[in-house]
Amino acid sequence: MSRKTAKTDTKDSYVTADGRTIGPAVMEMQNITLRFGGVIAIQDISFDIREGEVRAIIGPNGAGKSSMLNVINGFYHPQEGQILYKGEVRKPLKPYEIAHQGIARTFQNIALFKGMSTLDNIMTGRLTHMKTGMLSQALWWGRAQKEEVENRAFVERIIDFLEIQSIRKVPVGRLPYGLQKRVELGRALAAEPSLLLLDEPMAGMNVEEKEDMSRFILDVNEEFGTTIALIEHDMSVVMDLADRVVVMDYGKKIGDGTPDEVRSNQAVIDAYLGVSHD
C-alpha cells in the first residue's frame, strides 16, 4: 500500500494518512554542486529531508545518487552550496564526526567483518556509545564491564527486532546475501541514528527477501521514529515505502514530490520510468 502525504511544500509538521507525524526539515541540501576534476557529479541540486519521513533518491545509473548520499554522509564535500543539519550550517566533518551527530548508513556493497559473528558485527555499531578506554575494556572491569553489558543488551534487542536470533553466533561470511544485508542494517541501527541512510538496501535480493527488508524499513521508521533516506532501483519498492521522492538524472534534479507526483512527472517518465506516452 502506497504512503500518501500532504503539505509537502510547508515547513510545518503534519500527520500522514497512516498516522505518522512528519516534522520540519532535519537536513537541507542547498544548491549542491560536486565535481571530480572536470566531471560534474552533482549540479546545483536542492532538496530537504524531513523528520520522521522516508525520503527516496532515485534515478538511472550514473545519475549521481551515491555521490549525493556520500555528500549527506559527509564523505564528499561539495565545491558549491551548503548543507543545513538541524537548522545549522554543517562544516566539513570526518565520517566519525558525522556518526556522532546521529547519522548512520549501510552500503551498496556489503561492508561487514566476514569472520566475525552476527552479534559482534552489530556490536561494532555501538562504538560511538562506548566511553571507556581501551585498557579498561581489555581488563573488562568496573565501568567498562557495565558499559559492555548494556551495549550487548541493546544489540540483543536489535537482533530480536530483525528476527535473526538463530544466526547471532554465526560468522556473517557463512550467511546468505539477504541475511548479510539484514545484519548490516542491524549494525547501522545499533548506532541509534536519528537519520539512517540506506544505499540500495534491496540490491541483489529475491522477492521474499525484498518483502522482509521493506517490512523492517517501515518498522524502523514507524516504531523508532527514525528518519530514513534511501537509494533504491526497484520502483515498486520505492513507491510503496517513500513519503517523498527526489529524482536525479546526469547529476541534475528532474523531479521532487510524493510518489504519485513523481510517477506522473513527464520529465521523470522520459528519463527513467520509461512509461509509454503519446
Protein Blocks (a to p, Z undefined) as FASTA:
>chain_A
ZZddehklbcbdcddfkopacdddfbdcehiacdehjacfbghiacdddehiacddedde
hilmmmmmmmmnomaccfbdcddeehiacddddfklmmmnopacddfbacddfkbcfklm
mmmmmmmmpmbdfklmmnopajlmmmmmmmmmmmmmmmmmnopmmmmmgcfklpcfklmm
mmmmmmmmmnopabdcdehklgoiafklmmmmmmmmmmmmmmnopacddddfblklmmmm
pmbdcddeehiafbdcdfklmmmmmklmmmmnopacZZ
